[in-house]
Structures are given as C-alpha cells and as structure tokens.
Amino acid sequence: MAFISQLFYKTTNLMPRKEIVRTCKEIGKELGRDSKSSDSIDLNKFRQLLAKSVGKKKADKIVIADDFETFKKYTKELGIDDNTSEVYFMSSKSAVLANPKDNTVLLSLRTSGTEMAEALNLATHELEHVLFRSLSPRAALEKIYIKLRGSKYMDKILQKYGQLINEKSFDMQNGLLSKSQFEDLSPIGGYTNQLLNIEGLLKQMNISSYKTFRTDLDSLVSDLLEKKNPKINIKILNAMRAVLKDESRAYKSGGAVERFWTEAQGKVNPNANKSEMFAMLYDETLPSIRKALWKQRIEYLKNIFKIGQ
C-alpha cells in the first residue's frame, strides 16, 4: 500500500492521508535518531528530510523556522499587525499558517528547552497539519473551489462564518481536553497510566460506563450548536468533523514518534501516551458529530418543506 501511495504522489503531486501519516512518522523518527534528551531539533536536518520525502519544489513552499522575525514577516502578509503577531508567537510553542497568495505554509516550530520526546511529538504533529494543507487531495479540491468561486466570494464566507467556526473549534477541543483529565492539561508529551483501549480511556476520564461516556460526548457536541438554526449547524458540524479527523491523524503521528523515541532510549511503557489516548477520544467523538449532523439535516429539510409547522 505504501508503494501505491508513493506512486500516486509521484504521478499526481497529491499525497493520500495514509501516506501523509507515514511520511510524518518517518521524518519524525529520522529526526530522533541519534538525538539525546538534552538536544534540540535540528531545523536544517528537518528541512533536508522534508525535501527528500516530498521533493525540493514542494518543500520550498514550506517555511520551517523558529524565530520571531520570520513569523512576523509571514503574519504581516496575512494582514496581522505586529502586536497581535507577537502575542500569538509568545503564547504558543508552534503554529501552522497558510498564505493563499503564494501557496506557502509556515511551520513555526519552537522546541528549545523542551524534552526531545515531546519536541519530536510536536514537530511530527504539526508536520501532519502542514502536509495535509499542502499536499492532500482535499487541499487541492479546496484550491480549485476557491479559484472557481473567486477570492471575493471566499472572503465573504470567511467574514460570515470564519470567526464562528474558529470559536466552535476552540470550544470543542478545549472541552475534550478538559474531559481527558491529563496532567497539566497537555495532550503532547508523557504517558498515561492506562492501556490504549476503550476501558483505558474511560478510566482516564473517570467515567463509569460507556453509555455515560457517549451521553457526555453527545452533550458536548450539542452545546456547540446554535438554537433553531440547522443551516449554520450543518456548517459547524461539517467543520468540526474535519477538525477531529485531522487532529486525530496528527496526534497519532506524534504519539507514534514519541513512543518510538522513548523505546529507543530503553523506556518501554505498555500504557498509552497522552497523544495516542487523545486521538482515541477524538475518534470516539466522531459518532456524536455524525448523529447530530443527521438530525440537523432532517431539521433543515423540515424547514424547507414547512413540515410540522
């Protein structure tokens, strides 16, 4: 399957999701080889590995940097002022930003002073987002859609729904993080005391039964919705479904590389690391999204045909 995915990429310049995950894991593992806990990630090596994996032409469209000046210059092109840019930079360890004007993507990765296991996890996680935005078939379709509809139409859509979708995404992910009960509320870096299965996830979240677990997730998704507005709710739920799938792949990729590195140091742990466990929670939230989406579509059709009114 890996060979077919690689051939597909060479032929079309599009990378299937499974190939994106495989590529991220391989780059992450290679970054970690011969690295010690006290080391920092070598960004030059990162760039070289990326170019080797996706080709120099594609890699040149991906800016990997850890300094504020590069970040500030990039955000200025996106219309973000220097003060906002500085706050964003100082309050995060990493960021992925896309510039539709030149089709570049910035990976601002700052791991100095971070334990290597966590740094490798973070780098791999963010790389998944970068490659998905750059090389996936979905990204290519979005570019075609934007070209067909025009930039003015897309600006109008972003102004109308962009902030709302971002707020709902933040609320959903914060809600899931709170339910995860991870130490220091971070899903990257470190292991849980539970096995990677549904029983382990319930114990991690201190939930007594799977039925209660499903009810809690249904409630979390329901709280994201706008009252009596199925049209907007469908947009929210579709966006949240895409976020969950993308983040799940990123956490799985980062978690796998963290496990590879810690085991290479002789620290074998049968329990799930936090990223692996959080990816499972994201996957388990998808059925609640699908159920809510089905209900909202029915409500939308009822409104169109005035059923029950």
BALOBA-1460 file (C-alpha; in Angstrom, 3 decimals):
// residues 309
<rec num="1" residu="m" x="0.000" y="0.000" z="0.000"/>
<rec num="2" residu="a" x="2.869" y="2.382" z="0.804"/>
<rec num="3" residu="f" x="4.309" y="1.826" z="-2.683"/>
<rec num="4" residu="i" x="0.947" y="2.596" z="-4.311"/>
<rec num="5" residu="s" x="0.566" y="5.782" z="-2.249"/>
<rec num="6" residu="q" x="4.089" y="6.879" z="-3.141"/>
<rec num="7" residu="l" x="3.443" y="6.176" z="-6.828"/>
<rec num="8" residu="f" x="0.184" y="8.145" z="-6.614"/>
<rec num="9" residu="y" x="2.082" y="11.102" z="-5.146"/>
<rec num="10" residu="k" x="4.805" y="10.988" z="-7.797"/>
<rec num="11" residu="t" x="2.172" y="10.846" z="-10.521"/>
<rec num="12" residu="t" x="-0.262" y="13.469" z="-9.219"/>
<rec num="13" residu="n" x="1.691" y="15.519" z="-6.646"/>
<rec num="14" residu="l" x="-1.148" y="14.698" z="-4.249"/>
<rec num="15" residu="m" x="-0.498" y="12.745" z="-1.060"/>
<rec num="16" residu="p" x="-3.233" y="10.479" z="0.369"/>
<rec num="17" residu="r" x="-3.933" y="10.775" z="4.095"/>
<rec num="18" residu="k" x="-2.296" y="7.460" z="4.991"/>
<rec num="19" residu="e" x="0.823" y="8.462" z="3.072"/>
<rec num="20" residu="i" x="0.879" y="11.805" z="4.887"/>
<rec num="21" residu="v" x="0.822" y="9.993" z="8.231"/>
<rec num="22" residu="r" x="3.524" y="7.534" z="7.108"/>
<rec num="23" residu="t" x="5.720" y="10.369" z="5.813"/>
<rec num="24" residu="c" x="5.348" y="12.360" z="9.039"/>
<rec num="25" residu="k" x="6.242" y="9.343" z="11.160"/>
<rec num="26" residu="e" x="9.306" y="8.555" z="9.064"/>
<rec num="27" residu="i" x="10.573" y="12.136" z="9.207"/>
<rec num="28" residu="g" x="9.900" y="12.304" z="12.946"/>
<rec num="29" residu="k" x="11.730" y="9.048" z="13.614"/>
<rec num="30" residu="e" x="14.678" y="10.122" z="11.482"/>
<rec num="31" residu="l" x="14.863" y="13.434" z="13.356"/>
<rec num="32" residu="g" x="15.041" y="11.491" z="16.603"/>
<rec num="33" residu="r" x="17.728" y="9.023" z="15.583"/>
<rec num="34" residu="d" x="20.978" y="9.672" z="17.462"/>
<rec num="35" residu="s" x="19.307" y="12.527" z="19.392"/>
<rec num="36" residu="k" x="19.587" y="12.862" z="23.158"/>
<rec num="37" residu="s" x="17.081" y="14.302" z="25.640"/>
<rec num="38" residu="s" x="19.112" y="17.473" z="26.011"/>
<rec num="39" residu="d" x="19.278" y="18.099" z="22.253"/>
<rec num="40" residu="s" x="17.086" y="20.476" z="20.256"/>
<rec num="41" residu="i" x="15.517" y="19.588" z="16.938"/>
<rec num="42" residu="d" x="17.854" y="20.382" z="14.063"/>
<rec num="43" residu="l" x="15.739" y="22.520" z="11.721"/>
<rec num="44" residu="n" x="18.267" y="22.178" z="8.881"/>
<rec num="45" residu="k" x="18.002" y="18.407" z="9.121"/>
<rec num="46" residu="f" x="14.208" y="18.783" z="9.270"/>
<rec num="47" residu="r" x="14.228" y="20.753" z="6.004"/>
<rec num="48" residu="q" x="16.526" y="18.229" z="4.325"/>
<rec num="49" residu="l" x="14.361" y="15.273" z="5.347"/>
<rec num="50" residu="l" x="11.250" y="17.068" z="4.136"/>
<rec num="51" residu="a" x="12.823" y="17.827" z="0.749"/>
<rec num="52" residu="k" x="13.885" y="14.191" z="0.430"/>
<rec num="53" residu="s" x="10.362" y="12.978" z="1.230"/>
<rec num="54" residu="v" x="8.181" y="15.380" z="-0.773"/>
<rec num="55" residu="g" x="10.643" y="16.804" z="-3.305"/>
<rec num="56" residu="k" x="12.555" y="20.085" z="-3.250"/>
<rec num="57" residu="k" x="9.939" y="22.021" z="-5.211"/>
<rec num="58" residu="k" x="7.174" y="21.191" z="-2.736"/>
<rec num="59" residu="a" x="9.477" y="21.540" z="0.268"/>
<rec num="60" residu="d" x="10.457" y="25.051" z="-0.839"/>
<rec num="61" residu="k" x="6.822" y="26.068" z="-0.349"/>
<rec num="62" residu="i" x="7.036" y="25.035" z="3.315"/>
<rec num="63" residu="v" x="8.838" y="27.527" z="5.553"/>
<rec num="64" residu="i" x="10.235" y="25.943" z="8.734"/>
<rec num="65" residu="a" x="11.543" y="28.475" z="11.243"/>
<rec num="66" residu="d" x="11.747" y="29.156" z="14.979"/>
<rec num="67" residu="d" x="12.493" y="32.914" z="15.028"/>
<rec num="68" residu="f" x="10.021" y="35.749" z="15.574"/>
<rec num="69" residu="e" x="11.184" y="37.849" z="12.607"/>
<rec num="70" residu="t" x="10.189" y="35.131" z="10.116"/>
<rec num="71" residu="f" x="6.896" y="34.689" z="11.941"/>
<rec num="72" residu="k" x="6.199" y="38.447" z="11.982"/>
<rec num="73" residu="k" x="7.048" y="38.840" z="8.294"/>
<rec num="74" residu="y" x="4.760" y="35.950" z="7.388"/>
<rec num="75" residu="t" x="1.809" y="37.114" z="9.501"/>
<rec num="76" residu="k" x="2.138" y="40.629" z="8.104"/>
<rec num="77" residu="e" x="1.448" y="39.159" z="4.656"/>
<rec num="78" residu="l" x="-1.768" y="37.749" z="6.144"/>
<rec num="79" residu="g" x="-2.845" y="41.168" z="7.410"/>
<rec num="80" residu="i" x="-1.951" y="40.566" z="11.065"/>
<rec num="81" residu="d" x="-0.435" y="43.516" z="12.918"/>
<rec num="82" residu="d" x="2.896" y="43.239" z="14.792"/>
<rec num="83" residu="n" x="1.398" y="43.408" z="18.286"/>
<rec num="84" residu="t" x="-1.076" y="40.599" z="17.613"/>
<rec num="85" residu="s" x="1.663" y="38.616" z="15.917"/>
<rec num="86" residu="e" x="3.929" y="38.939" z="18.958"/>
<rec num="87" residu="v" x="1.191" y="37.841" z="21.372"/>
<rec num="88" residu="y" x="0.413" y="34.836" z="19.161"/>
<rec num="89" residu="f" x="4.104" y="33.923" z="18.920"/>
<rec num="90" residu="m" x="4.885" y="34.295" z="22.628"/>
<rec num="91" residu="s" x="1.838" y="32.318" z="23.759"/>
<rec num="92" residu="s" x="2.498" y="29.221" z="21.629"/>
<rec num="93" residu="k" x="5.183" y="26.609" z="21.038"/>
<rec num="94" residu="s" x="4.278" y="26.151" z="17.405"/>
<rec num="95" residu="a" x="1.956" y="27.384" z="14.697"/>
<rec num="96" residu="v" x="0.963" y="26.414" z="11.171"/>
<rec num="97" residu="l" x="-0.123" y="29.276" z="8.911"/>
<rec num="98" residu="a" x="-1.042" y="29.153" z="5.231"/>
<rec num="99" residu="n" x="-0.716" y="32.034" z="2.771"/>
<rec num="100" residu="p" x="-3.138" y="31.521" z="-0.155"/>
<rec num="101" residu="k" x="-1.474" y="34.361" z="-2.083"/>
<rec num="102" residu="d" x="1.707" y="32.391" z="-2.774"/>
<rec num="103" residu="n" x="0.576" y="28.902" z="-1.663"/>
<rec num="104" residu="t" x="3.251" y="28.731" z="1.030"/>
<rec num="105" residu="v" x="2.810" y="27.270" z="4.511"/>
<rec num="106" residu="l" x="4.734" y="28.375" z="7.589"/>
<rec num="107" residu="l" x="5.665" y="25.855" z="10.272"/>
<rec num="108" residu="s" x="6.815" y="27.974" z="13.193"/>
<rec num="109" residu="l" x="8.360" y="25.361" z="15.478"/>
<rec num="110" residu="r" x="9.914" y="26.371" z="18.790"/>
<rec num="111" residu="t" x="11.171" y="23.438" z="20.849"/>
<rec num="112" residu="s" x="14.286" y="24.866" z="22.521"/>
<rec num="113" residu="g" x="14.397" y="23.712" z="26.143"/>
<rec num="114" residu="t" x="11.766" y="21.014" z="25.518"/>
<rec num="115" residu="e" x="12.453" y="17.340" z="26.229"/>
<rec num="116" residu="m" x="13.257" y="15.520" z="22.983"/>
<rec num="117" residu="a" x="10.320" y="13.103" z="23.286"/>
<rec num="118" residu="e" x="7.843" y="15.988" z="23.463"/>
<rec num="119" residu="a" x="9.690" y="18.023" z="20.806"/>
<rec num="120" residu="l" x="9.605" y="15.155" z="18.307"/>
<rec num="121" residu="n" x="5.927" y="14.566" z="19.041"/>
<rec num="122" residu="l" x="5.145" y="18.256" z="18.489"/>
<rec num="123" residu="a" x="7.203" y="18.503" z="15.286"/>
<rec num="124" residu="t" x="5.548" y="15.396" z="13.815"/>
<rec num="125" residu="h" x="2.085" y="16.558" z="14.879"/>
<rec num="126" residu="e" x="2.480" y="19.958" z="13.233"/>
<rec num="127" residu="l" x="4.043" y="18.459" z="10.118"/>
<rec num="128" residu="e" x="0.886" y="16.412" z="9.598"/>
<rec num="129" residu="h" x="-1.109" y="19.648" z="9.520"/>
<rec num="130" residu="v" x="1.398" y="21.193" z="7.102"/>
<rec num="131" residu="l" x="1.321" y="18.295" z="4.648"/>
<rec num="132" residu="f" x="-2.451" y="17.959" z="4.830"/>
<rec num="133" residu="r" x="-2.861" y="21.655" z="3.998"/>
<rec num="134" residu="s" x="-0.238" y="21.476" z="1.256"/>
<rec num="135" residu="l" x="-0.433" y="18.108" z="-0.459"/>
<rec num="136" residu="s" x="-3.698" y="16.309" z="0.314"/>
<rec num="137" residu="p" x="-6.403" y="15.802" z="-2.335"/>
<rec num="138" residu="r" x="-8.778" y="17.752" z="-0.068"/>
<rec num="139" residu="a" x="-6.420" y="20.737" z="-0.102"/>
<rec num="140" residu="a" x="-6.229" y="20.555" z="-3.917"/>
<rec num="141" residu="l" x="-10.035" y="20.495" z="-4.194"/>
<rec num="142" residu="e" x="-10.295" y="23.495" z="-1.870"/>
<rec num="143" residu="k" x="-7.856" y="25.431" z="-4.062"/>
<rec num="144" residu="i" x="-9.914" y="24.588" z="-7.160"/>
<rec num="145" residu="y" x="-13.119" y="25.598" z="-5.376"/>
<rec num="146" residu="i" x="-11.606" y="28.932" z="-4.298"/>
<rec num="147" residu="k" x="-10.400" y="29.568" z="-7.855"/>
<rec num="148" residu="l" x="-13.824" y="28.808" z="-9.315"/>
<rec num="149" residu="r" x="-15.806" y="30.860" z="-6.794"/>
<rec num="150" residu="g" x="-13.335" y="33.741" z="-6.681"/>
<rec num="151" residu="s" x="-11.475" y="35.409" z="-3.833"/>
<rec num="152" residu="k" x="-14.264" y="37.911" z="-3.107"/>
<rec num="153" residu="y" x="-16.762" y="35.128" z="-2.517"/>
<rec num="154" residu="m" x="-14.338" y="33.297" z="-0.220"/>
<rec num="155" residu="d" x="-13.579" y="36.498" z="1.714"/>
<rec num="156" residu="k" x="-17.316" y="36.940" z="2.229"/>
<rec num="157" residu="i" x="-17.679" y="33.366" z="3.518"/>
<rec num="158" residu="l" x="-14.716" y="33.793" z="5.866"/>
<rec num="159" residu="q" x="-16.138" y="37.028" z="7.240"/>
<rec num="160" residu="k" x="-19.534" y="35.418" z="7.741"/>
<rec num="161" residu="y" x="-18.502" y="32.077" z="9.244"/>
<rec num="162" residu="g" x="-14.743" y="32.174" z="9.931"/>
<rec num="163" residu="q" x="-14.819" y="33.532" z="13.468"/>
<rec num="164" residu="l" x="-17.801" y="31.370" z="14.440"/>
<rec num="165" residu="i" x="-16.129" y="28.177" z="13.198"/>
<rec num="166" residu="n" x="-12.869" y="29.051" z="14.951"/>
<rec num="167" residu="e" x="-14.700" y="29.686" z="18.221"/>
<rec num="168" residu="k" x="-16.626" y="26.411" z="17.981"/>
<rec num="169" residu="s" x="-13.423" y="24.513" z="17.199"/>
<rec num="170" residu="f" x="-11.718" y="26.071" z="20.217"/>
<rec num="171" residu="d" x="-14.674" y="25.227" z="22.461"/>
<rec num="172" residu="m" x="-14.847" y="21.635" z="21.235"/>
<rec num="173" residu="q" x="-11.136" y="20.927" z="21.599"/>
<rec num="174" residu="n" x="-10.920" y="22.631" z="24.997"/>
<rec num="175" residu="g" x="-13.952" y="20.656" z="26.142"/>
<rec num="176" residu="l" x="-12.368" y="17.365" z="25.094"/>
<rec num="177" residu="l" x="-9.059" y="18.329" z="26.678"/>
<rec num="178" residu="s" x="-10.815" y="19.124" z="29.948"/>
<rec num="179" residu="k" x="-12.615" y="15.756" z="29.865"/>
<rec num="180" residu="s" x="-9.336" y="13.925" z="29.208"/>
<rec num="181" residu="q" x="-8.051" y="14.843" z="32.691"/>
<rec num="182" residu="f" x="-4.426" y="14.811" z="31.542"/>
<rec num="183" residu="e" x="-1.859" y="16.049" z="33.981"/>
<rec num="184" residu="d" x="-1.078" y="19.737" z="33.196"/>
<rec num="185" residu="l" x="-3.850" y="19.652" z="30.568"/>
<rec num="186" residu="s" x="-1.404" y="18.934" z="27.760"/>
<rec num="187" residu="p" x="-2.075" y="16.174" z="25.212"/>
<rec num="188" residu="i" x="1.538" y="16.159" z="23.978"/>
<rec num="189" residu="g" x="4.435" y="14.706" z="25.940"/>
<rec num="190" residu="g" x="4.278" y="11.922" z="28.518"/>
<rec num="191" residu="y" x="2.383" y="8.724" z="29.210"/>
<rec num="192" residu="t" x="-0.919" y="7.920" z="30.884"/>
<rec num="193" residu="n" x="-1.455" y="5.151" z="33.443"/>
<rec num="194" residu="q" x="-3.926" y="3.359" z="31.150"/>
<rec num="195" residu="l" x="-3.828" y="0.963" z="28.221"/>
<rec num="196" residu="l" x="-4.852" y="2.213" z="24.789"/>
<rec num="197" residu="n" x="-8.363" y="0.763" z="24.649"/>
<rec num="198" residu="i" x="-11.860" y="1.946" z="25.458"/>
<rec num="199" residu="e" x="-11.625" y="0.698" z="29.039"/>
<rec num="200" residu="g" x="-8.405" y="2.648" z="29.489"/>
<rec num="201" residu="l" x="-9.982" y="5.773" z="28.005"/>
<rec num="202" residu="l" x="-12.958" y="5.566" z="30.387"/>
<rec num="203" residu="k" x="-10.623" y="5.140" z="33.370"/>
<rec num="204" residu="q" x="-8.513" y="8.084" z="32.192"/>
<rec num="205" residu="m" x="-11.634" y="10.245" z="32.030"/>
<rec num="206" residu="n" x="-13.003" y="8.836" z="35.311"/>
<rec num="207" residu="i" x="-16.233" y="7.714" z="33.642"/>
<rec num="208" residu="s" x="-18.008" y="4.622" z="34.937"/>
<rec num="209" residu="s" x="-19.723" y="3.331" z="31.796"/>
<rec num="210" residu="y" x="-19.597" y="3.557" z="28.009"/>
<rec num="211" residu="k" x="-23.236" y="4.726" z="27.992"/>
<rec num="212" residu="t" x="-22.350" y="7.705" z="30.200"/>
<rec num="213" residu="f" x="-19.331" y="8.371" z="28.012"/>
<rec num="214" residu="r" x="-21.471" y="8.543" z="24.868"/>
<rec num="215" residu="t" x="-24.025" y="10.778" z="26.589"/>
<rec num="216" residu="d" x="-21.258" y="13.154" z="27.666"/>
<rec num="217" residu="l" x="-19.889" y="13.399" z="24.114"/>
<rec num="218" residu="d" x="-23.374" y="13.897" z="22.662"/>
<rec num="219" residu="s" x="-23.907" y="16.722" z="25.156"/>
<rec num="220" residu="l" x="-20.569" y="18.349" z="24.316"/>
<rec num="221" residu="v" x="-21.435" y="18.349" z="20.596"/>
<rec num="222" residu="s" x="-24.969" y="19.606" z="21.270"/>
<rec num="223" residu="d" x="-23.572" y="22.574" z="23.197"/>
<rec num="224" residu="l" x="-21.728" y="23.681" z="20.047"/>
<rec num="225" residu="l" x="-24.948" y="24.202" z="18.113"/>
<rec num="226" residu="e" x="-26.921" y="27.369" z="17.521"/>
<rec num="227" residu="k" x="-30.571" y="27.231" z="18.575"/>
<rec num="228" residu="k" x="-33.070" y="26.742" z="15.759"/>
<rec num="229" residu="n" x="-30.519" y="27.314" z="13.003"/>
<rec num="230" residu="p" x="-29.887" y="23.993" z="11.243"/>
<rec num="231" residu="k" x="-28.267" y="25.642" z="8.214"/>
<rec num="232" residu="i" x="-25.438" y="27.102" z="10.301"/>
<rec num="233" residu="n" x="-25.284" y="23.997" z="12.492"/>
<rec num="234" residu="i" x="-24.606" y="21.833" z="9.439"/>
<rec num="235" residu="k" x="-21.657" y="24.081" z="8.571"/>
<rec num="236" residu="i" x="-20.391" y="23.921" z="12.163"/>
<rec num="237" residu="l" x="-20.674" y="20.138" z="12.353"/>
<rec num="238" residu="n" x="-19.025" y="19.563" z="8.968"/>
<rec num="239" residu="a" x="-16.136" y="21.781" z="10.056"/>
<rec num="240" residu="m" x="-15.836" y="20.027" z="13.429"/>
<rec num="241" residu="r" x="-15.787" y="16.634" z="11.721"/>
<rec num="242" residu="a" x="-12.889" y="17.754" z="9.530"/>
<rec num="243" residu="v" x="-11.033" y="19.167" z="12.565"/>
<rec num="244" residu="l" x="-11.446" y="15.942" z="14.548"/>
<rec num="245" residu="k" x="-10.163" y="13.781" z="11.704"/>
<rec num="246" residu="d" x="-7.150" y="15.985" z="11.006"/>
<rec num="247" residu="e" x="-6.219" y="16.365" z="14.675"/>
<rec num="248" residu="s" x="-6.622" y="12.636" z="15.271"/>
<rec num="249" residu="r" x="-4.119" y="11.880" z="12.496"/>
<rec num="250" residu="a" x="-1.719" y="14.470" z="13.915"/>
<rec num="251" residu="y" x="-1.922" y="13.121" z="17.473"/>
<rec num="252" residu="k" x="-1.499" y="9.540" z="16.264"/>
<rec num="253" residu="s" x="1.549" y="10.515" z="14.204"/>
<rec num="254" residu="g" x="3.159" y="12.483" z="17.021"/>
<rec num="255" residu="g" x="2.320" y="9.831" z="19.604"/>
<rec num="256" residu="a" x="3.856" y="7.082" z="17.468"/>
<rec num="257" residu="v" x="7.121" y="9.024" z="17.092"/>
<rec num="258" residu="e" x="7.252" y="9.795" z="20.820"/>
<rec num="259" residu="r" x="6.798" y="6.082" z="21.564"/>
<rec num="260" residu="f" x="9.496" y="5.162" z="19.027"/>
<rec num="261" residu="w" x="11.977" y="7.571" z="20.602"/>
<rec num="262" residu="t" x="11.301" y="6.633" z="24.241"/>
<rec num="263" residu="e" x="11.554" y="2.923" z="23.433"/>
<rec num="264" residu="a" x="14.835" y="3.572" z="21.603"/>
<rec num="265" residu="q" x="16.070" y="5.011" z="24.915"/>
<rec num="266" residu="g" x="15.137" y="1.746" z="26.631"/>
<rec num="267" residu="k" x="11.995" y="3.145" z="28.278"/>
<rec num="268" residu="v" x="9.301" y="0.687" z="27.236"/>
<rec num="269" residu="n" x="5.831" y="1.540" z="28.523"/>
<rec num="270" residu="p" x="2.783" y="-0.641" z="27.742"/>
<rec num="271" residu="n" x="0.380" y="2.207" z="28.515"/>
<rec num="272" residu="a" x="-0.869" y="4.805" z="26.057"/>
<rec num="273" residu="n" x="0.942" y="8.085" z="25.796"/>
<rec num="274" residu="k" x="-1.259" y="11.157" z="26.030"/>
<rec num="275" residu="s" x="-1.306" y="11.830" z="22.299"/>
<rec num="276" residu="e" x="-2.387" y="8.268" z="21.493"/>
<rec num="277" residu="m" x="-5.155" y="8.472" z="24.101"/>
<rec num="278" residu="f" x="-6.330" y="11.899" z="22.931"/>
<rec num="279" residu="a" x="-6.520" y="10.665" z="19.325"/>
<rec num="280" residu="m" x="-8.803" y="7.862" z="20.534"/>
<rec num="281" residu="l" x="-11.032" y="10.411" z="22.268"/>
<rec num="282" residu="y" x="-11.231" y="12.421" z="19.031"/>
<rec num="283" residu="d" x="-12.173" y="9.287" z="17.099"/>
<rec num="284" residu="e" x="-14.848" y="8.452" z="19.663"/>
<rec num="285" residu="t" x="-16.342" y="11.942" z="19.286"/>
<rec num="286" residu="l" x="-16.978" y="11.461" z="15.570"/>
<rec num="287" residu="p" x="-20.108" y="9.267" z="16.041"/>
<rec num="288" residu="s" x="-21.655" y="12.085" z="18.111"/>
<rec num="289" residu="i" x="-20.861" y="14.541" z="15.311"/>
<rec num="290" residu="r" x="-22.425" y="12.235" z="12.711"/>
<rec num="291" residu="k" x="-25.555" y="11.725" z="14.821"/>
<rec num="292" residu="a" x="-26.000" y="15.467" z="15.341"/>
<rec num="293" residu="l" x="-25.367" y="16.133" z="11.651"/>
<rec num="294" residu="w" x="-28.103" y="13.684" z="10.673"/>
<rec num="295" residu="k" x="-30.584" y="15.409" z="12.998"/>
<rec num="296" residu="q" x="-29.687" y="18.877" z="11.737"/>
<rec num="297" residu="r" x="-30.092" y="17.805" z="8.116"/>
<rec num="298" residu="i" x="-33.566" y="16.489" z="8.903"/>
<rec num="299" residu="e" x="-34.427" y="19.777" z="10.639"/>
<rec num="300" residu="y" x="-33.117" y="21.705" z="7.651"/>
<rec num="301" residu="l" x="-35.340" y="19.727" z="5.253"/>
<rec num="302" residu="k" x="-38.324" y="20.203" z="7.554"/>
<rec num="303" residu="n" x="-37.762" y="23.951" z="7.453"/>
<rec num="304" residu="i" x="-37.536" y="23.973" z="3.652"/>
<rec num="305" residu="f" x="-40.737" y="21.994" z="3.155"/>
<rec num="306" residu="k" x="-42.526" y="23.549" z="6.182"/>
<rec num="307" residu="i" x="-43.064" y="20.119" z="7.723"/>
<rec num="308" residu="g" x="-44.657" y="20.220" z="11.181"/>
<rec num="309" residu="q" x="-45.238" y="23.988" z="11.051"/>
